[in-house]
Every structure is written in structure tokens, then in C-alpha cells.
Amino acid sequence: MNTGAYAENSPLVCEKATNRCVGPYSIPNVQIDTYSVYTNTVPASSYRGFGCAQVTMAGESQIDELAAKIGKDPLEFRLMNVAKPGEEFFPNMRPFDGSLKQDLEIAAEALGYQARLRKGRGRSIGCSGSDAGAYPLTSTVIRVHADGSVSILTGSTELGQGSHTVIPQIAAEELGVPFERVRVISSDTAITPYDRSTGASRTTTLMGRAILEASREAIDQMVRMAAELLKVKAEQIEVIRGGVRCGEARLTWSEVISKYYGLPDGEVIGRAYIRKAGDFAKLPVFWETACTGVEVSVDEETGLIKMEKLATVGDVGLAINPALAEGQDIGAATMGMGVGLFEELVYEGPQLVNGSILDYRVPRFSDMPREVEMRLVENQDGVGPYGAKGGGEASLNSMPSNIANALFNATGVRIRRAPLTPEKVWKALKEEKFKS
């Protein structure tokens, strides 16, 4: 990979690409060589998907080519070869925890894969697998106040991905308090507990799990406090929504705390620490998998590829907030569309000529397909809260290869380098006509 003039994060991107280049397939023997190369260009760094889109472009294109060689439909070929739950990609790593056969079948239904295609159109379905979650090192503090409100101290940063909605949702569910009574305090490292990073699709899985455990620790403390107040054993206390009961006696969390301290003040503090142990003993934290499907139209006179339909299938374990999960999927797929159709650094000699937002082409609303179908697969097979796992990046990874495969499906022309700009497609079409 071209790292530019300085290393920045590129060597780690190369390392991650190594883990991800076999795709989510059962391949018994693999040799992988990766190189990060210095060049006299602008420095490169990490990006959503972290090396997966680059290698998936090659891998998923090859899957379509292999299927054609043996006379198989590309979807059928994938269904035959995708990894099954529990399979190991690499020794001593977490076994695969996705349900790709199910994901592919859902993607095919959502896309209308078997429907008759109009002239000049092509379809493709692809998938990807990423070792996600980074390193499991996360801590949090939950404070239950005497007025019944809750504060969460977290090192996770809200970047627009919705973590400051999902995090209080988990606390509200565990403690049985209204969502509006939960406040998130973050982004100040002087007071918030340590969290390794906000990224790698890890926040719901790791910070969410920490929130769940810290909430339960706070509940355990309040159960013991209630037992002391009611002069019974802790085992006799039953936790109900928003408080406890024992026989006819009922106490809210607010009443437990204020009666225990003898004043309408005080708080209970729950803590949790996530580390590489227990459910998180094996890396990766989870395998992030998804399928996308596209239908495109190709103008052979201009080389323009237009997105007509998009289908995404997020294998998220459990969508704690389905709207946010779907938002992550469509956002990732849109960025993948940018990689596949528009985004590139253009040089004239040593000079970068499209280094501004005016010149660097990214997807616009006008580029989006008219039809978008989003599906979530919820098998509760993740290590996060309630079986959740991350899904913020996966729908990006297979989009560039899908566009290339759909172009081939429409025209018989194979392009192996993204982006598939109109000029590049037009030239490839002309060369193909010249050959024939």
C-alpha cells in the first residue's frame, strides 16, 4: 500500500488488511504478503473500514471471476463458500460469529436479485469480514442520584454515530428509569474513566457492555441497601423496574438512596472495567460482517455509472437502536459508493491537483439510488450488551467491488481499479469493442 511520505497509520492499515483480505470465506491454505511503501506523495492514513475495502475490492472481484470460470452464479458460489458460524480464520483468534449465508439470502431478496434485468443494467451482491473492536480496554462509572436521575461518565466520544443515545438507552433499560433521566458526561479526560478509543465499531459492544455491568453493580449495591432498610436478607429483595420490592414493601431507587443516607442527597456509584479476559479473552472482539447489493445502469456513450438500487444487510447481533443502526449502514454504504465511483487523488507530476473539497469528488444526494432497502440481522450472537455487536463500517467494504462486478454484469467489461470514473469506464468499453 502507498503510505505517502510519512508512515502515520498506514502500517497498521496494512496489518489489518492482512487479516481481512481472505474475506469471510472458508479458505484452508493462504499465504499473505503485505507491504507499506513510502512514496513522494501526501501521507495516507486510516479510514472507515481500515484496510478492508481495499482488499475486498480485489477479493470480491475474484470471487465473481472464479464463479464465471466454473459456470456458477456468483451468489450461489458465495453461498457455497462463506464461513459458517464457529469457523476459525486464523489460529488462536476468535471463531467467526457472523451468519453470512443468512445475510446473503436476505440481501438477494431485498435487491430482487432474480428479477429480470433491463438492458444496460447490472447487479451484484458482495460481503466482507473484518476483525473489529480494536483492543478491549474500556471503563465507565455510573452514578445513581438520590433524585432518581443517572449520570454516566464515559470516555466514548459522540461523533454523530449515536453513541450518546445508545449508551443511556442501556443504562435506562438496566436501571428501569426513564431515558430522559439519564445524562452522559464525556469528552473531558480529566474526569471521565479511560476508554481506549472511539472507533473500530467498538462503542456499543465494549462501552455498552461496560455500561450494562456498571448498572448491574449499582443495582447490587442498592439491593443490599434496601435489605438493610427493610431488615431482611438481600436474597429476599426482588428487583423491579425502577426499584425493589419485598412482600408488600416497594421502594424506588430514589427512596432507597435517600432513606439509606437519611437525607434527600447522596448517590450510588457503579463501575465496570472491560479487559482482555472472559468473553473478551480472544481477539478480535467480534467479526464485523455485512452484505451489500447494488443495481446499476451504465451509459455506454459516456461511461457514466448510475446507482439505481442499493440493499444493505447489517449483521449486528442486536440493534439496540434500529434507526441508528440503519443510519450507520446507509452512511457506510454511501462512503463505499464514493470509493467505488468518485474518490481519488489526482497528481500532475509531483503536484496534487484535487486537494480541496471543491475538487475532490465525494457522493452527493443526487448520486444516491432511488431505491434503498435496509435490513438488520439480529441473532444476538455478539459479546456486547444483549448479544449486540458493532456495525458502523461493514457496509462500506463491499461497495467498490459490487460496483465493479455490476459493471461486468451489465457490459462484460472488468475494471480492477477503483474508482470507476466515467472516463475509465468509457475507455474500457471502447477497448473491449476494439478487441471484438
C-alpha positions in Angstrom: 0.0 0.0 0.0 1.2 3.5 -0.8 1.7 5.2 2.6 3.0 8.5 1.1 5.9 10.5 2.5 5.2 9.6 6.2 4.0 6.4 7.8 1.2 7.8 10.0 -1.3 4.9 10.5 -0.6 3.1 7.2 1.5 0.2 8.6 -1.4 -0.7 10.9 -3.8 -0.4 8.0 -1.6 -2.9 6.2 -1.7 -5.3 9.2 -5.4 -5.1 9.4 -5.8 -5.6 5.6 -3.8 -8.9 6.1 -6.4 -10.2 8.5 -9.2 -9.1 6.2 -8.0 -10.0 2.7 -9.3 -13.6 2.8 -12.8 -12.2 3.1 -15.4 -14.1 5.1 -14.6 -17.3 3.2 -13.5 -20.8 4.1 -10.0 -21.0 2.6 -7.9 -23.7 4.2 -4.5 -22.5 2.9 -3.5 -18.9 2.5 -0.2 -17.0 2.2 -0.4 -13.3 2.6 2.4 -10.7 2.0 1.7 -7.1 2.6 3.9 -4.0 2.1 3.6 -0.4 3.2 5.6 1.7 0.7 7.0 5.2 1.2 6.4 7.4 -1.9 6.8 11.1 -2.6 3.1 11.8 -2.2 0.8 13.1 0.5 0.7 10.9 3.6 -2.0 8.2 3.8 -3.8 7.1 6.9 -6.7 5.0 8.2 -10.3 5.4 7.0 -13.6 3.9 7.8 -13.2 0.1 7.1 -9.5 0.3 7.9 -7.9 -1.6 5.0 -10.9 -3.9 4.4 -12.4 -2.0 1.4 -9.1 -2.1 -0.5 -8.6 -5.9 -0.2 -12.3 -6.6 -0.6 -12.3 -4.8 -4.0 -9.8 -7.4 -5.2 -11.2 -10.4 -3.3 -14.9 -10.0 -4.2 -14.0 -9.3 -7.8 -12.0 -12.5 -7.9 -15.0 -14.4 -6.4 -17.1 -13.3 -9.3 -14.4 -14.3 -11.8 -13.9 -17.7 -10.2 -17.7 -18.3 -10.3 -17.7 -17.5 -14.0 -14.8 -19.9 -14.7 -16.8 -22.8 -13.3 -20.2 -21.7 -14.6 -21.7 -20.9 -11.2 -23.9 -17.9 -10.4 -21.8 -15.5 -8.2 -24.4 -15.6 -5.4 -24.6 -19.4 -5.4 -20.8 -19.6 -5.4 -20.7 -17.3 -2.3 -23.4 -19.3 -0.5 -21.3 -22.4 -1.0 -18.1 -20.9 0.3 -18.8 -18.3 3.0 -17.6 -19.1 6.5 -20.0 -20.7 8.9 -20.5 -19.6 12.5 -17.8 -21.0 14.7 -15.2 -21.4 11.9 -11.6 -20.2 12.6 -9.9 -17.9 10.1 -6.6 -17.8 11.9 -5.2 -19.9 14.8 -5.9 -18.6 18.3 -8.3 -16.0 17.1 -12.0 -15.7 18.0 -14.1 -18.0 15.8 -16.3 -16.4 13.2 -19.5 -15.1 14.8 -21.5 -14.0 11.7 -24.4 -15.5 9.8 -23.3 -14.8 6.2 -25.4 -17.4 4.5 -28.5 -15.8 6.0 -27.2 -12.3 5.3 -26.6 -13.1 1.6 -30.1 -14.6 1.2 -31.7 -11.6 2.8 -29.6 -9.3 0.6 -30.7 -11.2 -2.5 -34.4 -10.9 -1.5 -34.0 -7.2 -0.8 -32.3 -6.4 -4.0 -34.6 -8.5 -6.2 -31.6 -10.5 -7.4 -33.6 -13.0 -9.5 -35.7 -10.3 -11.3 -35.2 -9.7 -15.0 -32.6 -7.0 -15.8 -33.2 -4.2 -18.3 -30.6 -3.7 -21.0 -27.6 -1.7 -19.8 -28.1 -2.7 -16.1 -26.2 -5.0 -13.9 -26.5 -6.4 -10.4 -24.1 -7.7 -7.8 -24.1 -8.9 -4.2 -21.0 -8.9 -2.1 -19.9 -9.4 1.5 -17.0 -8.7 3.8 -15.5 -9.7 7.1 -13.4 -7.5 9.5 -11.6 -8.3 12.7 -13.2 -5.4 14.6 -13.4 -3.8 18.0 -9.7 -2.9 18.4 -8.3 -3.9 21.9 -10.8 -4.5 24.7 -9.8 -1.8 27.3 -12.8 0.2 28.5 -14.0 1.5 31.8 -17.0 3.5 32.9 -18.7 4.9 36.0 -22.5 5.2 36.6 -23.9 7.5 39.3 -27.4 6.9 40.5 -28.5 10.1 42.4 -31.0 10.5 45.2 -33.5 12.3 43.0 -33.6 9.1 40.7 -31.6 10.6 37.9 -28.5 8.9 36.5 -25.2 10.2 35.3 -22.8 8.2 33.0 -19.1 9.1 32.9 -17.7 7.7 29.7 -14.6 8.2 27.6 -16.5 7.4 24.4 -16.9 10.4 22.2 -20.1 11.3 20.2 -19.0 11.7 16.6 -22.5 11.6 15.2 -22.7 7.8 15.3 -25.3 7.9 18.1 -23.3 6.5 21.0 -24.8 9.1 23.3 -28.2 7.8 22.5 -27.4 4.1 22.8 -25.3 4.4 26.0 -28.1 5.9 28.1 -30.6 3.5 26.5 -28.7 0.6 28.0 -28.5 2.3 31.4 -32.2 3.2 31.3 -33.1 -0.4 30.4 -31.0 -1.9 33.2 -32.0 0.5 35.9 -35.6 0.8 34.8 -35.6 4.6 34.8 -36.9 7.0 32.0 -34.4 7.6 29.2 -34.8 11.4 29.8 -33.4 10.9 33.3 -30.0 9.6 32.1 -27.3 12.1 31.4 -24.0 11.4 29.6 -20.8 13.2 30.6 -17.9 12.7 28.2 -15.0 14.2 26.3 -13.2 15.5 29.4 -10.3 13.2 30.1 -9.7 14.9 33.4 -12.8 13.4 34.9 -14.0 10.6 32.7 -12.7 7.0 33.1 -10.3 5.6 30.5 -11.6 4.2 27.1 -9.0 3.1 24.6 -10.6 4.8 21.6 -13.8 5.8 19.8 -13.6 3.8 16.6 -13.3 0.3 15.2 -17.1 -0.1 15.5 -16.4 -0.8 19.2 -18.5 1.6 21.3 -21.8 -0.3 21.5 -20.0 -3.6 22.0 -17.4 -2.6 24.6 -18.7 0.6 26.2 -22.2 -0.7 26.0 -21.1 -3.9 27.8 -19.3 -1.7 30.5 -22.5 0.4 31.0 -24.5 -2.8 31.4 -22.1 -4.2 34.0 -21.7 -0.9 35.9 -25.5 -0.6 36.0 -25.8 -4.1 37.5 -23.1 -3.3 40.1 -25.0 -0.2 41.2 -28.2 -2.3 41.4 -26.4 -4.9 43.6 -25.4 -2.1 46.0 -28.9 -0.7 46.2 -30.3 -4.2 46.8 -28.1 -4.5 49.8 -29.0 -1.0 51.0 -32.7 -1.9 50.6 -32.2 -5.1 52.6 -30.7 -3.1 55.4 -33.5 -0.6 55.4 -36.2 -3.3 55.4 -34.3 -5.5 57.8 -34.3 -8.6 55.5 -31.7 -10.6 53.7 -30.6 -9.4 50.3 -31.8 -12.6 48.8 -35.4 -11.6 49.8 -35.2 -8.4 47.8 -36.7 -8.6 44.3 -35.6 -6.1 41.7 -38.5 -4.5 39.8 -38.5 -1.7 37.2 -37.0 1.4 38.8 -36.6 -0.1 42.2 -37.2 -3.1 44.5 -39.9 -4.8 46.5 -40.1 -7.3 49.4 -43.5 -8.6 50.2 -45.8 -5.5 50.2 -43.0 -3.1 50.6 -41.8 -1.2 47.5 -39.0 1.3 47.2 -37.8 3.3 44.2 -34.1 3.8 43.7 -34.6 7.4 44.8 -36.2 6.2 48.0 -33.6 3.6 48.7 -30.8 6.1 48.4 -32.4 9.0 50.3 -33.7 6.7 53.1 -30.3 4.9 53.4 -28.4 8.2 53.9 -31.2 9.9 55.9 -31.3 12.9 53.6 -32.6 13.7 50.1 -29.0 13.5 49.0 -26.3 11.0 48.2 -25.6 8.7 45.3 -24.6 5.1 44.4 -21.6 4.6 42.1 -21.4 1.6 39.8 -18.1 0.8 38.0 -17.1 -1.6 35.3 -13.8 -2.5 33.6 -13.5 -4.4 30.4 -10.2 -6.1 29.6 -8.8 -8.9 27.6 -10.4 -11.7 29.7 -13.6 -13.7 29.9 -15.8 -13.0 26.9 -13.1 -10.8 25.5 -10.1 -13.2 26.0 -9.8 -13.9 22.3 -9.3 -11.3 19.6 -10.9 -9.8 17.6 -13.6 -8.5 19.9 -16.0 -9.6 17.2 -16.1 -10.2 13.5 -17.9 -7.3 11.7 -19.8 -8.7 8.7 -22.3 -7.3 6.3 -23.7 -7.8 2.8 -24.5 -5.1 0.2 -26.2 -5.4 -3.1 -26.4 -2.9 -6.0 -28.1 -2.5 -9.2 -26.5 0.0 -11.6 -27.2 1.4 -15.1 -24.3 2.1 -17.5 -24.4 4.7 -20.2 -22.1 3.2 -22.8 -21.8 6.5 -24.7 -20.4 8.4 -21.7 -19.2 5.7 -19.3 -21.4 7.0 -16.5 -22.4 4.5 -13.9 -25.6 5.4 -12.1 -26.8 3.8 -8.9 -30.3 2.5 -9.3 -30.9 0.4 -6.2 -29.0 -0.3 -3.0 -29.6 -3.1 -0.4 -27.7 -3.3 2.8 -27.8 -6.2 5.4 -26.1 -5.4 8.7 -25.2 -8.4 10.9 -25.4 -6.6 14.2 -26.3 -9.2 16.8 -29.0 -6.9 18.2 -29.9 -3.4 17.1 -30.3 -1.5 20.4 -31.4 1.5 18.4 -32.5 0.2 14.9 -32.8 3.7 13.4 -29.2 4.5 14.3 -28.0 1.1 13.1 -29.6 1.7 9.8 -28.1 5.1 9.7 -24.7 3.6 10.1 -25.4 1.2 7.3 -26.5 3.8 4.8 -23.7 6.1 5.8 -21.1 3.4 5.4 -22.6 2.3 2.0 -22.6 5.9 0.8 -18.9 6.3 1.6 -18.2 3.0 -0.1 -20.0 4.3 -3.2 -17.6 7.3 -3.0 -14.6 4.9 -3.1 -16.1 2.9 -5.9 -17.2 5.8 -8.2 -15.6 9.1 -7.4 -12.8 9.4 -4.8 -9.2 9.5 -5.9 -6.1 11.7 -5.5 -5.0 13.2 -8.9 -1.4 14.2 -9.5 0.2 16.1 -12.3 3.8 15.2 -11.8 4.5 15.7 -8.1 1.6 18.1 -7.6 -1.7 17.1 -6.1 -4.3 18.9 -8.1 -7.5 18.0 -6.3 -6.6 18.6 -2.7 -9.6 20.8 -1.8 -13.2 19.9 -1.1 -14.1 21.8 -4.3 -12.0 19.5 -6.4 -12.1 16.2 -4.5 -15.3 14.5 -5.6 -17.5 12.8 -2.9 -21.0 11.4 -3.2 -23.9 13.9 -3.3 -27.5 13.4 -2.5 -28.1 13.4 -6.3 -25.9 10.4 -6.6 -27.9 8.2 -4.3 -30.1 5.5 -5.8 -33.9 6.0 -5.9 -34.5 2.6 -4.2 -32.8 1.8 -0.9 -33.6 -1.4 1.1 -32.0 -1.8 4.6 -32.2 -5.0 6.6 -30.8 -5.9 10.0 -29.9 -9.5 11.1 -30.4 -9.9 14.8 -29.3 -13.3 16.1 -27.9 -11.9 19.4 -24.6 -13.6 18.7 -22.3 -10.8 19.8 -20.4 -10.3 23.0 -21.9 -6.8 23.5 -24.9 -6.0 25.6 -27.9 -8.3 24.9 -25.9 -10.0 22.2 -25.1 -6.8 20.2 -22.0 -6.2 18.1 -20.7 -3.3 16.1 -21.8 -2.5 12.5 -20.5 1.0 11.7 -18.1 0.2 8.9 -19.1 -3.1 7.2 -21.5 -1.8 4.6 -18.7 0.3 3.1 -16.3 -2.6 2.4 -18.0 -4.5 -0.3 -19.4 -1.5 -2.2 -16.5 -0.8 -4.6 -16.3 -4.5 -5.6 -20.1 -4.6 -6.0 -19.9 -1.7 -8.4 -17.1 -3.3 -10.4 -19.0 -6.6 -10.5 -22.3 -5.0 -11.5 -20.5 -3.2 -14.3 -19.2 -6.5 -15.6 -22.7 -8.0 -15.3 -24.1 -5.1 -17.4 -21.4 -4.8 -20.1 -18.9 -7.7 -19.8 -16.1 -5.2 -19.0 -13.9 -5.9 -16.0 -12.2 -3.0 -14.2 -9.9 -3.9 -11.4 -9.0 -0.4 -10.0 -11.3 2.0 -8.2 -12.8 4.5 -8.7 -14.8 3.5 -11.8 -15.0 7.0 -13.2 -16.9 7.7 -16.5 -13.6 8.3 -18.3 -12.2 5.0 -17.1 -15.4 3.1 -17.9 -15.7 4.7 -21.4 -12.1 3.8 -22.2 -12.6 0.2 -21.1 -15.8 -0.1 -23.1 -14.0 1.2 -26.2 -11.1 -1.2 -25.7 -13.5 -4.1 -25.4 -15.3 -3.1 -28.6 -11.9 -2.8 -30.4 -10.9 -6.3 -29.3 -14.1 -7.8 -30.5 
